Amino acid sequence: MLALGLGAISNSRLEGQVSPGPLARAHRDLEGTLKCTKCHGGGKDGMTARCENCHKDIAWLVDQGRGYHASKEAKGTPCASCHPDHAGEAFSMVKWPDGSAERFDHRRAGWPLTRTHAETKCAECHQSKYQVSAAARQSARKTGQGYTGLETTCTSCHEDVHRTALGQDCVKCHDTGKWTVTPGFNHDSTAYPLTSKHTEVKCEKCHLTVGLSAKSDAQGHPIPVYKPVPHQTCADCHEDVHKGQFGSNCASCHSTRGFQQIDRSSFNHDRTKYPLKGEHATVRCSACHGEFSTPATKKPAFATCTACHKDAHNGTATLAGKVVGCEECHTVNGFVPSTYTTEKHSKAKYPLEGKHGAVKCASCHRRETSTAAAPKWGSSKVVMRPAASTCLDCHADDHGGQLRARADRGNCAACHGVGGWKPSTFDRSAHAKLNLGLEGRHGDIACRACHGSDRKGLPPITATASLGKAGFLFKVTQVECAACHIDPHKGRFASGGARAKDRGCLGCHNTRAFRPSTATIATHKDFGLPLDGAHGATPCVACHADMKQAAGGPRRSSLVAGGASFAELRFATKTTCAECHENPHGDQFSSRKDGGRCEACHTAEAFQPAGRFDHNRDAAFSLKGGHEKVACNRCHVNDVSGGHPERLLFRPLSGKCESCHGGKETR
């Protein structure tokens, strides 16, 4: 004990002390050198005996064999081994077996904590109002939390709501879970098993009724009566709403499933003059029969629907101008859906054709909510004769009034049919009457691609406020090709361009595809250069080099807002040979009257031979006689001496014989 109290105190200081340290706050009244023998003396066993002299509640529990101190684990163990002292006023004197009160295994005390008890904090149970055992009366503790004095009976902590009527052994019906659940009790074990609705009734509804004359306990609380409780007939608990007209055997029609659920095995309405079918089978009896207070309500009239039901349409439900019975449009299975079919509607002023045949009745025959008009249509408020002369009587103008200026005032039927809004009946032939006929690919394109507010690749439509719900613009201003498509010619062939064509883009293209062009060998003359001879077999790109960029790569959208770009195709005009072909003669013929024009000697069929050149006519030296069969290169040799060995020398050449013929060898 001294060792436990001294701790780190040095031996030199110990010699000068009588007490090893201050006592804990609970033992404050034992401080002082003259009081040491109240706890110390006689060895450890003697010290334990002195502890029990003060803590009589612990001694009583050990003697009774109850609690942790009476367990095999703790019994006989010196108190000081678990409750040391002399470590200061704030020192906790309890050395818990499991480390703390919260971790203490309550089974050590002989009372295991289960379910709800295991979830309860120590302080919620260990408080003075629950400390009612003999141990509590012997405890030296006057205030604060203690761990002795509790009993193991339920009523020592919990109120007995049964007021001792069922004894003190609560666990016969309850467990440590919820009070409202009684796993140990089953009403089937009594003389009156609970079924259906009776299982939902609270106990006191039957066991504390006025008729049982329950007594009260000392506190004035009524004591429930559990037996005897009368239960031979339903009238023992329930009032007979039929006032005895059907006898006392309620079970012949009713069951514990509910008063409104009639037992058909005992009572079958089909045996009466009016069998209950459809929705009538679910109607409460009192809805037709009242409370059976008078003979008149016992057998109500039922020959017609209006005998029970008020005309919900206030006489507006007519066929051929005559008011008809409810059964013409409804059955006992319910007012909705109506049995008035599409076939029957075909005999009305407005036959239901196309999509109209699939529309729900309520979509057209709406409920009138205005207070002024509702009385006209009865309690149902259903408009039986809705306006239907034009589409706009029922449908909103989804085009925002764009077509109201037309002769038909924008009649929907001009472009749509009752088979559905899509596809529109406005076809190519109708479109041909407008500013732009739908030819070629234009006829394959969806209408929204040009007219839709969300059209892609085209200039955005700004007049969104007038497009209506459909988001469709009818008066599209883009009718020229270049208004929608990129013009790679930069307007050269458009009206007013540098090389304007009568039909603009359509002069060389069609509406089926931009490539290939519709320009042919035959039409090339319209561009200032007929394609004669070998020119007709030459690919376009061989002359028009700017076409090379357009010819290669994937096809791209040509729409002006499509994000693509194209190299400019100028198709520059070329009218002379020298603009395309290299002159192999240099300037030998530049002094001629025609300036040395290629076509003076050559044709478009081929460069060789020079089809238009006649040596006898066009040259100063006539080839007659023996000269006719001489090869040209025998006279017109390569111009080596002139510095152009790749070029044949045509001019100037001497016409004298000795210039070619001299010496022994002739040329």
C-alpha positions as CSV (number, residue, x, y, z in Angstrom):
1,M,0.0,0.0,0.0
2,L,2.9,2.3,0.9
3,A,4.6,1.5,-2.4
4,L,1.4,2.3,-4.4
5,G,1.1,5.6,-2.6
6,L,4.6,6.8,-2.7
7,G,5.3,6.5,-6.5
8,A,8.4,8.4,-7.4
9,I,9.0,9.9,-3.9
10,S,12.7,9.5,-2.9
11,N,13.9,7.5,0.1
12,S,15.4,10.7,1.7
13,R,12.0,12.4,1.7
14,L,10.2,9.3,3.0
15,E,12.2,9.4,6.2
16,G,10.7,12.9,6.9
17,Q,7.1,11.9,6.3
18,V,4.4,10.1,8.4
19,S,1.8,9.8,5.6
20,P,2.8,8.6,2.1
21,G,0.5,11.1,0.4
22,P,-3.0,12.8,0.6
23,L,-6.1,10.6,0.5
24,A,-8.6,10.6,-2.3
25,R,-11.6,13.0,-2.0
26,A,-13.9,10.1,-0.9
27,H,-11.7,9.4,2.1
28,R,-11.2,13.1,3.0
29,D,-12.6,12.6,6.5
30,L,-9.9,10.0,7.3
31,E,-7.0,12.5,6.8
32,G,-4.6,12.9,9.8
33,T,-1.9,10.9,11.4
34,L,-4.2,9.9,14.3
35,K,-6.7,8.2,11.9
36,C,-4.3,5.9,10.1
37,T,-5.3,2.9,12.2
38,K,-8.9,3.1,11.1
39,C,-7.7,1.5,7.8
40,H,-4.2,0.2,8.5
41,G,-3.1,-2.5,11.0
42,G,-3.2,-6.2,11.3
43,G,-1.8,-6.9,7.8
44,K,-3.7,-6.9,4.5
45,D,-6.5,-9.1,5.7
46,G,-7.0,-6.9,8.7
47,M,-7.1,-3.9,6.3
48,T,-9.9,-5.6,4.2
49,A,-11.9,-6.2,7.3
50,R,-11.6,-2.5,8.2
51,C,-12.8,-1.6,4.6
52,E,-15.9,-3.8,5.1
53,N,-16.6,-2.1,8.4
54,C,-17.2,1.1,6.5
55,H,-18.5,-0.3,3.2
56,K,-21.2,-2.4,4.7
57,D,-23.1,-2.6,1.4
58,I,-20.2,-4.5,-0.1
59,A,-20.0,-6.8,2.9
60,W,-23.7,-7.5,2.6
61,L,-23.5,-8.3,-1.1
62,V,-20.5,-10.7,-0.5
63,D,-22.5,-12.3,2.3
64,Q,-25.5,-12.7,0.0
65,G,-23.3,-14.0,-2.8
66,R,-24.4,-11.2,-5.1
67,G,-22.5,-8.7,-7.3
68,Y,-19.0,-8.6,-8.6
69,H,-17.3,-8.7,-5.1
70,A,-19.0,-12.0,-4.4
71,S,-17.7,-13.6,-7.7
72,K,-14.9,-16.2,-7.8
73,E,-12.8,-13.6,-9.5
74,A,-13.0,-11.0,-6.8
75,K,-13.9,-12.8,-3.6
76,G,-11.0,-13.1,-1.2
77,T,-8.9,-10.4,-3.1
78,P,-7.6,-7.7,-0.8
79,C,-9.5,-4.4,-1.3
80,A,-6.3,-2.4,-1.7
81,S,-5.3,-4.4,-4.8
82,C,-8.2,-2.8,-6.8
83,H,-8.7,0.3,-4.6
84,P,-5.4,2.0,-3.9
85,D,-5.2,5.4,-2.1
86,H,-2.7,8.1,-1.0
87,A,-2.3,9.4,-4.6
88,G,-4.1,12.8,-4.2
89,E,-7.7,14.1,-3.9
90,A,-8.5,13.7,-7.6
91,F,-7.2,10.1,-7.8
92,S,-9.8,7.5,-8.9
93,M,-9.8,4.7,-6.4
94,V,-11.4,2.1,-8.6
95,K,-9.1,-0.1,-10.7
96,W,-11.6,-1.6,-13.2
97,P,-10.9,-5.1,-14.4
98,D,-11.6,-4.1,-18.0
99,G,-10.0,-0.7,-17.9
100,S,-13.0,1.6,-17.2
101,A,-16.6,1.5,-16.2
102,E,-17.8,1.7,-19.8
103,R,-15.7,-1.3,-20.8
104,F,-16.7,-3.4,-17.7
105,D,-18.2,-6.8,-18.6
106,H,-21.4,-6.8,-16.6
107,R,-21.4,-10.6,-16.6
108,R,-18.7,-10.3,-13.9
109,A,-21.4,-8.8,-11.6
110,G,-23.7,-11.8,-12.3
111,W,-26.2,-9.7,-14.4
112,P,-25.3,-9.8,-18.1
113,L,-26.5,-6.8,-20.2
114,T,-28.5,-7.8,-23.3
115,R,-30.2,-5.9,-26.2
116,T,-31.5,-2.5,-24.9
117,H,-29.7,-2.8,-21.6
118,A,-26.4,-3.2,-23.4
119,E,-27.0,0.1,-25.2
120,T,-27.8,2.0,-22.0
121,K,-25.1,4.1,-20.3
122,C,-23.9,3.2,-16.8
123,A,-25.2,6.5,-15.2
124,E,-28.8,5.9,-16.6
125,C,-29.2,2.9,-14.3
126,H,-26.8,3.5,-11.4
127,Q,-28.6,6.4,-9.8
128,S,-30.2,6.9,-6.4
129,K,-33.8,6.5,-7.5
130,Y,-33.2,2.9,-8.6
131,Q,-31.1,1.9,-5.6
132,V,-33.8,0.1,-3.6
133,S,-32.1,-3.1,-2.3
134,A,-30.9,-3.6,1.3
135,A,-27.4,-2.9,0.1
136,A,-28.3,0.7,-0.7
137,R,-29.6,1.3,2.8
138,Q,-26.2,0.1,4.3
139,S,-24.0,2.1,1.9
140,A,-21.8,4.8,3.4
141,R,-22.2,6.8,0.2
142,K,-24.7,9.6,0.7
143,T,-24.4,11.5,-2.6
144,G,-23.1,10.9,-6.1
145,Q,-23.0,7.9,-8.4
146,G,-22.8,4.4,-6.8
147,Y,-22.7,0.9,-8.2
148,T,-24.6,-1.0,-5.5
149,G,-28.2,-1.1,-4.4
150,L,-29.9,-2.1,-7.7
151,E,-32.2,-5.1,-7.9
152,T,-32.7,-7.5,-10.8
153,T,-36.4,-7.4,-11.0
154,C,-38.0,-5.3,-13.9
155,T,-40.2,-3.3,-11.7
156,S,-37.3,-2.0,-9.5
157,C,-36.5,0.3,-12.5
158,H,-39.5,0.2,-14.8
159,E,-43.1,1.1,-14.2
160,D,-45.6,-1.8,-14.0
161,V,-48.2,-0.7,-16.5
162,H,-50.3,-3.8,-15.7
163,R,-50.6,-2.6,-12.0
164,T,-49.6,-6.1,-10.6
165,A,-52.5,-7.7,-12.5
166,L,-50.1,-10.0,-14.3
167,G,-47.6,-10.5,-11.4
168,Q,-44.0,-9.4,-11.2
169,D,-42.4,-11.9,-13.6
170,C,-42.2,-9.5,-16.6
171,V,-40.0,-11.9,-18.6
172,K,-42.8,-14.3,-19.1
173,C,-44.0,-12.0,-21.8
174,H,-41.3,-9.4,-22.4
175,D,-37.5,-9.4,-23.0
176,T,-34.8,-6.8,-22.8
177,G,-35.8,-5.5,-26.3
178,K,-38.9,-3.2,-26.7
179,W,-41.8,-3.2,-24.2
180,T,-44.3,-3.1,-27.1
181,V,-43.1,-6.5,-28.3
182,T,-44.1,-9.5,-26.2
183,P,-42.3,-12.5,-27.6
184,G,-43.2,-14.6,-24.6
185,F,-47.0,-14.0,-24.9
186,N,-49.4,-15.2,-27.6
187,H,-53.0,-14.3,-27.4
188,D,-53.8,-17.5,-29.2
189,S,-53.1,-19.2,-25.8
190,T,-56.1,-17.5,-24.4
191,A,-59.8,-18.2,-24.9
192,Y,-60.0,-15.5,-27.5
193,P,-57.3,-15.6,-30.3
194,L,-56.8,-12.2,-32.0
195,T,-57.2,-12.2,-35.8
196,S,-56.9,-9.5,-38.6
197,K,-57.9,-6.0,-37.3
198,H,-58.0,-7.2,-33.7
199,T,-54.3,-7.7,-33.7
200,E,-53.8,-4.0,-34.3
201,V,-55.9,-2.9,-31.3
202,K,-54.0,-1.7,-28.2
203,C,-54.4,-3.9,-25.1
204,E,-56.1,-1.2,-23.0
205,K,-58.8,-0.7,-25.6
206,C,-60.2,-4.1,-24.5
207,H,-58.8,-4.5,-21.0
208,L,-59.7,-1.0,-19.7
209,T,-63.2,-0.5,-21.2
210,V,-65.8,1.1,-19.1
211,G,-67.9,-2.0,-19.0
212,L,-65.2,-3.9,-17.1
213,S,-65.3,-1.6,-14.1
214,A,-61.6,-1.5,-13.6
215,K,-60.2,-0.6,-10.2
216,S,-57.4,1.8,-9.4
217,D,-54.2,1.4,-7.6
218,A,-52.9,3.7,-4.7
219,Q,-51.8,6.3,-7.2
220,G,-55.1,6.4,-8.9
221,H,-54.0,4.5,-12.0
222,P,-56.7,2.1,-13.4
223,I,-55.7,-1.6,-13.1
224,P,-56.4,-3.5,-16.4
225,V,-58.8,-6.4,-16.3
226,Y,-57.4,-9.4,-18.1
227,K,-60.0,-11.9,-17.0
228,P,-62.8,-12.4,-17.2
229,V,-63.4,-10.3,-20.3
230,P,-66.7,-10.9,-22.1
231,H,-66.2,-11.9,-25.8
232,Q,-68.9,-14.4,-26.7
233,T,-70.6,-11.9,-29.2
234,C,-69.4,-8.9,-31.2
235,A,-71.9,-6.8,-29.3
236,D,-69.9,-7.3,-26.1
237,C,-67.4,-4.7,-27.5
238,H,-69.0,-3.2,-30.6
239,E,-72.3,-1.3,-31.2
240,D,-74.8,-2.9,-33.4
241,V,-75.2,-0.3,-36.2
242,H,-78.1,-2.4,-37.7
243,K,-80.1,-1.9,-34.5
244,G,-80.8,-5.6,-34.3
245,Q,-82.5,-5.9,-37.7
246,F,-80.1,-8.7,-38.7
247,G,-79.9,-10.5,-35.4
248,S,-76.9,-10.8,-33.1
249,N,-74.7,-13.0,-35.3
250,C,-72.5,-10.3,-36.8
251,A,-70.1,-12.9,-38.2
252,S,-72.7,-14.0,-40.7
253,C,-71.8,-10.9,-42.8
254,H,-68.7,-9.4,-41.2
255,S,-65.3,-10.6,-40.2
256,T,-62.4,-9.3,-38.2
257,R,-60.8,-8.1,-41.5
258,G,-63.0,-5.0,-41.2
259,F,-66.6,-3.9,-40.9
260,Q,-66.6,-2.8,-44.5
261,Q,-65.5,-6.2,-45.8
262,I,-68.6,-8.4,-46.0
263,D,-68.2,-12.1,-45.8
264,R,-69.7,-13.2,-49.1
265,S,-69.7,-16.8,-48.1
266,S,-72.5,-15.9,-45.7
267,F,-74.1,-13.0,-47.6
268,N,-74.2,-12.9,-51.4
269,H,-75.8,-9.8,-53.0
270,D,-76.1,-11.7,-56.3
271,R,-79.1,-13.5,-54.8
272,T,-80.9,-10.3,-54.7
273,K,-82.7,-8.5,-57.5
274,Y,-79.7,-6.3,-58.0
275,P,-76.4,-8.3,-58.2
276,L,-73.3,-6.1,-57.3
277,K,-70.9,-6.1,-60.2
278,G,-67.9,-3.9,-61.1
279,E,-67.4,-0.9,-58.9
280,H,-70.7,-1.6,-57.2
281,A,-69.1,-4.5,-55.5
282,T,-66.7,-2.2,-53.6
283,V,-69.3,0.3,-52.5
284,R,-70.0,0.5,-48.7
285,C,-73.4,-1.0,-47.9
286,S,-74.4,2.3,-46.1
287,A,-73.9,4.2,-49.4
288,C,-77.0,2.6,-50.8
289,H,-78.8,1.3,-47.7
290,G,-78.0,4.1,-45.3
291,E,-78.0,3.0,-41.7
292,F,-81.2,0.9,-42.2
293,S,-83.1,3.3,-40.0
294,T,-86.2,3.3,-42.3
295,P,-87.8,0.7,-44.5
296,A,-87.4,3.0,-47.5
297,T,-83.6,2.9,-47.4
298,K,-83.5,-0.9,-46.9
299,K,-84.6,-1.5,-50.5
300,P,-83.4,1.4,-52.6
301,A,-84.5,1.9,-56.2
302,F,-82.1,0.6,-58.9
303,A,-84.1,0.5,-62.2
304,T,-81.9,3.2,-63.8
305,C,-78.5,4.7,-63.1
306,T,-80.1,8.0,-62.3
307,A,-82.1,6.4,-59.5
308,C,-78.9,6.5,-57.5
309,H,-76.6,8.7,-59.5
310,K,-77.2,12.3,-60.6
311,D,-76.8,13.0,-64.3
312,A,-73.1,14.2,-64.2
313,H,-73.5,15.7,-67.6
314,N,-76.6,17.8,-66.9
315,G,-78.4,16.5,-70.0
316,T,-75.6,17.4,-72.4
317,A,-74.8,13.7,-73.2
318,T,-77.0,13.2,-76.2
319,L,-77.0,10.9,-79.3
320,A,-79.0,12.1,-82.3
321,G,-80.2,15.0,-80.2
322,K,-81.7,12.8,-77.4
323,V,-80.4,12.4,-73.9
324,V,-79.3,8.8,-73.4
325,G,-78.7,6.7,-70.3
326,C,-75.4,6.3,-68.6
327,E,-75.0,2.7,-69.9
328,E,-74.5,4.1,-73.5
329,C,-71.1,5.3,-72.6
330,H,-70.2,3.7,-69.2
331,T,-70.4,0.4,-67.4
332,V,-70.5,-0.6,-63.7
333,N,-66.7,-1.2,-63.9
334,G,-66.2,2.5,-63.7
335,F,-66.9,5.8,-65.4
336,V,-63.4,5.8,-67.0
337,P,-62.7,4.7,-69.6
338,S,-65.8,5.4,-71.5
339,T,-67.3,2.6,-73.7
340,Y,-68.1,5.2,-76.4
341,T,-65.9,3.7,-79.1
342,T,-64.2,5.2,-82.2
343,E,-66.8,3.4,-84.3
344,K,-69.6,5.1,-82.5
345,H,-67.8,8.4,-82.9
346,S,-67.9,8.0,-86.6
347,K,-71.6,8.6,-86.5
348,A,-71.1,11.9,-84.8
349,K,-70.4,15.3,-86.5
350,Y,-66.7,14.7,-86.1
351,P,-65.5,11.2,-87.0
352,L,-62.2,10.2,-85.4
353,E,-59.7,9.4,-88.2
354,G,-56.0,8.8,-88.1
355,K,-54.2,9.8,-84.9
356,H,-57.5,11.2,-83.5
357,G,-58.7,7.6,-83.0
358,A,-55.9,7.0,-80.5
359,V,-56.4,10.2,-78.5
360,K,-57.8,9.9,-75.0
361,C,-61.3,11.2,-74.7
362,A,-60.3,13.7,-72.0
363,S,-57.8,15.4,-74.3
364,C,-60.7,16.8,-76.3
365,H,-63.6,16.5,-73.9
366,R,-61.8,18.5,-71.2
367,R,-63.2,19.6,-67.9
368,E,-64.5,23.1,-67.8
369,T,-63.1,24.8,-64.7
370,S,-64.6,28.3,-65.0
371,T,-67.3,28.9,-62.5
372,A,-69.6,30.5,-65.1
373,A,-69.5,27.6,-67.6
374,A,-69.2,24.6,-65.3
375,P,-72.9,24.4,-64.3
376,K,-73.8,23.9,-68.0
377,W,-71.9,20.6,-68.2
378,G,-73.0,19.2,-64.9
379,S,-70.9,17.9,-62.0
380,S,-68.5,16.1,-64.3
381,K,-67.7,19.5,-65.9
382,V,-66.8,17.5,-69.1
383,V,-67.4,19.5,-72.3
384,M,-69.4,17.1,-74.5
385,R,-69.5,19.4,-77.6
386,P,-66.1,20.9,-78.0
387,A,-65.4,23.2,-81.0
388,A,-63.8,21.3,-83.8
389,S,-64.4,23.2,-87.1
390,T,-60.7,23.9,-87.6
391,C,-57.5,22.3,-86.4
392,L,-56.7,25.5,-84.4
393,D,-59.8,24.9,-82.3
394,C,-57.8,22.2,-80.5
395,H,-54.2,22.6,-81.6
396,A,-51.9,25.6,-81.0
397,D,-50.4,27.3,-84.0
398,D,-46.9,25.8,-83.7
399,H,-45.6,28.0,-86.5
400,G,-46.2,31.3,-84.7
401,G,-48.7,32.7,-87.2
402,Q,-46.2,32.7,-90.1
403,L,-48.9,31.3,-92.5
404,R,-51.8,33.4,-91.5
405,A,-51.4,35.6,-94.6
406,R,-52.1,32.7,-96.9
407,A,-55.4,32.4,-98.6
408,D,-56.4,29.4,-96.3
409,R,-55.3,31.4,-93.2
410,G,-52.6,28.8,-92.4
411,N,-55.0,25.8,-92.5
412,C,-53.0,22.9,-91.0
413,A,-54.6,20.4,-93.4
414,A,-52.8,22.1,-96.3
415,C,-49.5,20.5,-95.1
416,H,-50.6,17.9,-92.5
417,G,-53.0,15.0,-92.3
418,V,-54.8,13.3,-89.4
419,G,-52.4,10.4,-89.7
420,G,-49.7,12.5,-88.0
421,W,-47.8,15.7,-88.1
422,K,-44.9,14.0,-89.8
423,P,-44.2,13.6,-92.5
424,S,-45.7,16.7,-94.0
425,T,-47.9,16.4,-97.0
426,F,-46.2,19.4,-98.6
427,D,-44.2,17.6,-101.3
428,R,-41.8,18.4,-104.2
429,S,-44.6,19.3,-106.5
430,A,-45.9,21.8,-104.0
431,H,-42.5,23.2,-103.4
432,A,-41.9,23.7,-107.1
433,K,-44.5,26.5,-107.0
434,L,-42.2,28.4,-104.6
435,N,-39.0,30.4,-105.3
436,L,-36.9,27.2,-105.1
437,G,-37.9,23.9,-106.6
438,L,-36.5,20.8,-104.8
439,E,-34.4,19.2,-107.6
440,G,-31.6,16.7,-107.3
441,R,-30.1,16.4,-103.8
442,H,-32.4,19.1,-102.5
443,G,-35.3,16.7,-102.7
444,D,-33.5,14.3,-100.4
445,I,-32.7,16.8,-97.7
446,A,-34.9,17.0,-94.6
447,C,-37.1,20.1,-94.4
448,R,-35.4,21.2,-91.1
449,A,-32.0,21.2,-92.8
450,C,-33.0,24.5,-94.4
451,H,-36.1,25.7,-92.5
452,G,-35.3,24.5,-88.9
453,S,-34.1,26.9,-86.3
454,D,-31.3,24.4,-85.4
455,R,-30.1,24.0,-89.0
456,K,-26.4,23.3,-89.3
457,G,-23.9,24.7,-91.8
458,L,-26.2,27.6,-92.8
459,P,-26.5,31.1,-91.6
460,P,-28.3,31.2,-88.3
461,I,-32.0,32.2,-88.2
462,T,-32.4,35.2,-86.0
463,A,-36.2,35.6,-86.0
464,T,-36.7,33.0,-83.3
465,A,-39.6,34.8,-81.7
466,S,-41.9,34.3,-84.7
467,L,-41.0,30.7,-85.4
468,G,-43.4,29.1,-82.9
469,K,-43.0,25.9,-81.0
470,A,-42.0,24.0,-84.1
471,G,-39.0,26.2,-84.6
472,F,-39.6,26.3,-88.4
473,L,-39.0,29.3,-90.7
474,F,-41.0,29.2,-93.9
475,K,-39.8,32.2,-95.8
476,V,-36.1,31.3,-96.3
477,T,-34.3,34.1,-98.1
478,Q,-31.4,31.9,-99.3
479,V,-32.3,30.8,-102.8
480,E,-29.1,31.3,-104.7
481,C,-26.4,28.6,-104.6
482,A,-23.8,30.9,-103.0
483,A,-26.2,31.8,-100.2
484,C,-25.9,28.3,-98.8
485,H,-22.7,26.9,-100.5
486,I,-19.2,28.1,-100.6
487,D,-18.3,29.5,-104.0
488,P,-14.7,28.5,-104.7
489,H,-14.8,30.7,-107.8
490,K,-15.2,33.8,-105.7
491,G,-18.1,35.1,-107.8
492,R,-16.3,35.1,-111.1
493,F,-19.1,33.2,-112.9
494,A,-22.0,34.7,-110.9
495,S,-24.2,37.4,-112.2
496,G,-22.1,40.6,-112.4
497,G,-18.8,38.6,-112.1
498,A,-15.8,38.8,-114.3
499,R,-16.9,35.9,-116.4
500,A,-20.6,35.8,-115.6
501,K,-22.6,32.8,-116.7
502,D,-26.3,33.0,-117.6
503,R,-27.3,30.4,-115.0
504,G,-24.5,31.1,-112.5
505,C,-23.5,27.9,-110.7
506,L,-26.0,25.8,-112.7
507,G,-24.1,26.6,-115.8
508,C,-21.5,24.1,-114.9
509,H,-23.1,22.1,-112.0
510,N,-26.4,20.4,-111.2
511,T,-28.3,20.0,-107.9
512,R,-27.4,16.3,-107.7
513,A,-23.7,16.9,-107.0
514,F,-21.0,19.5,-107.4
515,R,-18.6,17.0,-108.9
516,P,-18.2,16.0,-111.6
517,S,-19.0,19.3,-113.3
518,T,-21.6,19.3,-116.1
519,A,-19.1,21.3,-118.4
520,T,-18.2,19.0,-121.4
521,I,-15.9,19.1,-124.3
522,A,-18.8,20.4,-126.4
523,T,-19.5,23.3,-124.0
524,H,-15.9,24.3,-123.5
525,K,-16.1,26.5,-126.5
526,D,-18.4,28.8,-124.4
527,F,-15.4,29.6,-122.3
528,G,-13.3,30.9,-125.2
529,L,-11.3,27.8,-126.0
530,P,-12.9,24.9,-128.0
531,L,-11.3,21.6,-127.1
532,D,-10.4,20.3,-130.5
533,G,-8.1,17.5,-131.4
534,A,-5.7,16.3,-128.6
535,H,-7.1,18.9,-126.3
536,G,-10.3,16.9,-126.0
537,A,-8.4,13.9,-124.5
538,T,-6.5,16.1,-122.0
539,P,-7.7,15.9,-118.3
540,C,-9.1,19.2,-117.0
541,V,-6.5,19.2,-114.2
542,A,-3.7,19.2,-116.8
543,C,-4.6,22.7,-117.8
544,H,-6.4,23.9,-114.7
545,A,-3.7,23.2,-112.0
546,D,-5.8,24.8,-109.2
547,M,-8.2,21.8,-109.5
548,K,-5.5,19.5,-108.0
549,Q,-6.2,20.8,-104.5
550,A,-10.0,20.2,-104.8
551,A,-9.6,16.8,-106.3
552,G,-7.7,15.1,-103.5
553,G,-8.8,14.3,-99.9
554,P,-12.1,13.5,-98.3
555,R,-15.3,15.1,-99.4
556,R,-16.2,18.1,-97.1
557,S,-19.3,20.0,-96.5
558,S,-19.6,22.9,-98.8
559,L,-22.1,24.8,-96.6
560,V,-21.1,28.3,-95.8
561,A,-21.2,27.7,-92.0
562,G,-19.8,24.2,-92.1
563,G,-16.3,25.2,-91.2
564,A,-14.6,24.0,-94.4
565,S,-12.4,26.1,-96.7
566,F,-11.6,25.5,-100.4
567,A,-8.8,26.8,-102.6
568,E,-9.8,29.3,-105.1
569,L,-10.7,27.9,-108.6
570,R,-10.2,30.8,-110.9
571,F,-10.2,28.8,-114.3
572,A,-8.1,31.6,-115.9
573,T,-8.8,32.1,-119.7
574,K,-6.0,30.8,-122.0
575,T,-6.2,31.5,-125.7
576,T,-2.7,30.9,-127.1
577,C,-0.6,27.8,-127.3
578,A,2.4,29.6,-125.7
579,E,0.3,30.0,-122.5
580,C,0.4,26.3,-122.0
581,H,3.1,24.9,-124.3
582,E,6.8,25.7,-124.4
583,N,8.1,27.1,-127.7
584,P,10.8,24.6,-129.0
585,H,11.8,27.0,-131.7
586,G,12.8,30.0,-129.6
587,D,12.4,33.3,-131.5
588,Q,13.3,31.9,-134.9
589,F,9.8,32.7,-136.3
590,S,9.1,35.9,-134.4
591,S,9.9,38.0,-137.5
592,R,7.1,36.4,-139.5
593,K,4.0,38.4,-140.2
594,D,1.9,36.2,-137.8
595,G,4.5,36.6,-135.1
596,G,5.4,33.0,-135.1
597,R,2.0,31.7,-133.9
598,C,2.1,27.9,-133.3
599,E,-1.3,27.3,-135.1
600,A,0.2,28.7,-138.3
601,C,2.1,25.4,-138.7
602,H,0.6,23.0,-136.2
603,T,-2.9,21.7,-135.5
604,A,-4.6,20.6,-132.3
605,E,-4.4,17.0,-133.3
606,A,-0.7,16.7,-132.7
607,F,2.5,18.8,-132.8
608,Q,4.1,16.4,-135.3
609,P,3.9,16.6,-138.2
610,A,3.3,20.3,-138.6
611,G,-0.1,19.7,-140.4
612,R,-0.6,23.3,-141.6
613,F,3.0,24.0,-142.9
614,D,3.6,23.7,-146.6
615,H,7.3,24.1,-147.5
616,N,6.6,25.1,-151.0
617,R,4.1,27.7,-150.0
618,D,5.3,29.0,-146.6
619,A,9.1,28.9,-147.0
620,A,11.5,30.7,-149.2
621,F,12.9,27.4,-150.5
622,S,10.6,25.2,-152.5
623,L,11.0,21.4,-152.0
624,K,10.5,20.2,-155.6
625,G,12.2,17.5,-157.4
626,G,14.8,15.6,-155.4
627,H,14.3,17.7,-152.3
628,E,10.8,16.3,-151.6
629,K,12.1,13.0,-150.2
630,V,14.9,14.4,-148.1
631,A,14.4,14.1,-144.3
632,C,13.9,17.5,-142.6
633,N,16.8,16.9,-140.2
634,R,19.2,16.6,-143.1
635,C,18.8,20.3,-143.6
636,H,17.5,21.5,-140.2
637,V,20.2,20.3,-137.9
638,N,20.7,21.0,-134.2
639,D,21.8,24.5,-133.5
640,V,25.1,23.6,-132.0
641,S,27.0,26.6,-133.3
642,G,24.3,29.0,-132.1
643,G,24.5,27.6,-128.5
644,H,21.1,25.7,-128.6
645,P,22.0,22.1,-129.3
646,E,18.5,21.0,-128.1
647,R,16.8,23.2,-130.8
648,L,16.5,22.5,-134.5
649,L,17.7,25.3,-136.7
650,F,15.0,26.5,-139.1
651,R,16.0,30.1,-139.7
652,P,18.1,31.6,-141.1
653,L,19.3,29.0,-143.6
654,S,20.9,29.7,-147.0
655,G,19.1,28.6,-150.1
656,K,22.2,28.3,-152.2
657,C,23.1,24.8,-153.4
658,E,26.8,25.1,-152.3
659,S,25.6,25.7,-148.7
660,C,24.5,22.1,-148.6
661,H,26.3,20.5,-151.6
662,G,30.0,21.0,-151.8
663,G,33.1,18.9,-152.1
664,K,33.0,15.3,-152.9
665,E,30.3,14.5,-150.4
666,T,26.8,15.8,-150.6
667,R,24.3,16.2,-147.9
